[in-house]
Amino acid sequence: MLVSVIIPVYNSSQTIIGCIKSVYKQTYPYIEILVINDGSTDNSVIILKNYIEENKCKNIKIINQENKGPSTARNNGIAYAKGDFIAFLDSDDEWYPEKIEKQIKYFNMNNDLVLLGTSYTIGSNKVNKYKTENKITLNKLIYKNYFITSTVLCPRWIFDIYKFNAAQKYSEDYLLWLQIATLKKKCVVLGDILTKMNSKPLFGSAGLSANLWLMEKMELVNLFKIYKERHILIFQYLSATIYSILKYFRRIIISFVNNCKKNISK
């Protein structure tokens, strides 16, 4: 079964080759790579084209688009994908060699599986590990996003039903996982550490995650959407909303402490 790997790229000249190499090191051989150049203004594409030419890579395709963000880039990649499965990888993240092979084996053993993530490291230090098999129901997912985009593998047919909301710049991946979970099929996070996230914290450091309030606002919008579509009951919605707000204040405190530590170290 062919796996289509979708990699959005925007000014990723420092990380894109390491990202691509981690895909080529996969022990699972049936892979195509779709790199979506999201209007980069640096030399990311030149570096990538040189790598492709030097290594005679045949299973990689570069797709150019105007700068419209990662959601549009991922949807664009899905439109070009030929695989039976779709995997997402951000251009500053990497995979460990057995990532796709272990996920495909797990899919082969679970016919009703629709969403499969993995445990991961942040940089080379912190390890985020769940149980060997952590089944994620919609009721669990409304309290916490267990699925980091670069860890996810899904069957292709899922994206005939749902795609990333290109109009939403924050928490759009979380919305997609919530929508998939409403299908009432199996969603799982593997305990195996198979993805290496970039070394920055998951929130409060840089990029979209630095804007904590907009992240929180869109998470609340996601929960309301799921409630409005009658996938969860009113008490579930209110409980998840309160929990989300408490997490938001916790993130503010953590970000404040981290920034203080950085200023002291300077």
N, C-alpha and C positions, 0 to 999 in steps of 0.2 A: 504494500500500500504506500502510495506516494504522500509525503508530508511537504506541504508548502510553508516555508519559513518567511514571514513578512517582517521586514526591518525598515521602519521609518528612519530617515536620516536628515538631520538639519545641523549643519556646521559641526560635524563629528570627526574632523580630520585626525584628532588625537586618539580616538578610540575605535574607529570603524574597522580597522584591519584586525585588531584583537577580537572584536565581535565576530567577524566573518570567519576567522581561523577557528574559533570555537565551534562553529557550525560544521566546518570541514573535518574537524576531529571527531565528529559523532560516529559511534560504532554502528549506528543504523544507516544503511547506505542509500536508501531511496528518498532523496531529498531534493527539492528545488528551492532556490533562494530568490526572493523578490525584494530588491532594495528600492524603496520609494524615496527619491530625492525630493524633499519638501522645500524646494526653493533655496537650497543652501547658497550662501554667499562666500564661503571659504573654498578650499581646494579638496573637499571631501570626495567629490565625484572623480576628480583627476587621480587622486591617490587610489581610489577603488578601481578605476579603469586600468591603471598601471599594474595593480595586483592581479587583476583578471587576466591581462595579457601575459604577464610574466609567468603565471602559474597555469595558463591555458585552461581556465575554468569554463566549463561548458554549461553548467546547470545553474547559472546565476544571471538574472536579468535586472537591469536598472530602468526604473520608470520615473520620469520627471514630471513634476507638477508644480504649480505656483504654491507659495507658502500659505497653507491652509490648516496646518496643525496635524498632530499625530493621528487623530481620529479619522480625518479624511484620507490620510496616507494609508492607514490600515484598511479602510473600506476599499480604497483603490487597489491595494494589493490583493484583497479578497476577490475582487472582480477579475483579476488576471490569473488567479491561482488555479492550478490544474489538479491539485492534490486531493486525496480522500480525507486528509486531516489538515487543519490550519494551526500553525504555531506562531506565536509572536515573540519578537526579541527586540528590545530597545538597543540603539546603536552604542550605548555606553555600558551595556551589560554583556555577560558571557555565559555559556553553558559548559557544564562538565561533560566529559565524553559520552557517558551512558544515558544522558537525559532523554533523548527521543526514543531510544531502544526500550528503556524501562517503561516509558509511558505507553508505547504501542503494545507491549506485552500485557500491560494492565488493561488496556482497552480490549484486547483479544479475549480476556478472561471475564469481561463485564459488558454484556450486550446492551444494557440499559444506561451506560455511562455517557454523559454529554459534556462534562467539564472536568478537566484534570489538571491540577496544579502540583507544585512540588515545594519542599522546603528549600531554603536558600541561605547563602552567606551574604553579608554586607561587607564588601571588600574582602580581605583575607582573614578577618578576625571574628566578628560576631556571627553566631550561628542561630538561625531561626528554624527550629525543628519541631514538627508536630508528631503525633503518633504514627505508627507504621502505616495505618490507613485511617484517615480522619474524614468521615462522611459529613458533608456540609449540607444541611437542609436549609430551606429558605428561612425558617425560623431562627437558625443560627446565623445566617448570613446577614440578616437585617441588623444585627448587633456588631458585626465585625466583618470587614472585607478580608477574607482568607486568601484571595487569589491575586497575586502579583502578576501583572500582565506578562512579563518575560518568562514566567514559569508555565503558562497556560498552553494546553493542547485541547482542541475541540474537533469533532467531526465536521466536515465541510457543510453538511446539510443544515446545521444550526444557523448558518448565516443567510440562509434563504428565509429565515423567520425574523432574526434579529441582527442588527449591526450596531457599530458604535454611533452614538449621536453626535454628528459632526458640528452641530450648533452648540454643543455643551463642552466647554474647555476645562472644566474641573469635575473630577469624579465620574467621568463618562464611562470609564472601564468598569467601575463598581456597578453602575446602572446596568450595563450589559450582563454582568454575572448575575445580578438580581433577576433580570428578565429570563435568563437561561434557567435559573433555579425554579422559576414559576412553572416550568414544564413538568415538574414533579418526577423527574428522572434522577439518576445518581450523579452527584457532584462530589468530588473527592480531592483532598490534598494528600500527596504521598509524604511519608516521613523522610524519604531519601533526599539528601542535600544534592540537588542537581543543577542549580542555577547560582551564578555569582553576580550579585547586584553591584553596581558602582558603589564607591566607598562613602558617598554622601548619605546623610540620614534620609529616611523616607518622607520626612516632612520638616518644614521650618528651616531649610538650608538655602536652596536656590531653585530657580525655575518656577513652575506652576505650584509646587508643593510649599513654596515660601509664603504664599498668600493663604494663611490659615483660615481666615474668615470666609473667603470665597469657596475654599474646599469644604468647609462646614456647611455653608449655605446650600451648595449643590448636593451634598449628602442628604440634607433634610428634604430637598426637592425630590431626590431619588426615592426616599422612603414614602413621601406623600404620593408619588406616582404609583408605586406598588400598592399602596392602600386604596387609592382612588380606583384602580383597576380591579379591586376586590380580591387581591391575592392574599392579603392579611386582614385580620380583624382589627377593630378600633383599639382594643387594649394592647395588641401587639404593636400597632403603629405608635401609640402614645408612649409605651414603654421603651421602644427602640429610639424614639425621638429624644426622650429625656436622657437616655444612656449616651446618645450621640453628642448631646450638648455637654455632658460631663466630660466626655473624651476630649472635646474641643478645649475646655478650660485646662485640662491636664496637658495638652499639647502646647498651649500658651506658656505654661509654667516650665515645661521641659525646654522649649525653645529659648525662653528667657535665661534659664540657667546655663544652657550651652553657649549662648552668646556672651554671657558674663565670663565664662571660662576662657573663651577665645580672646576676649579683650584683656583679661589678666595675663594670659600667656604672651601677648604682644608686648 
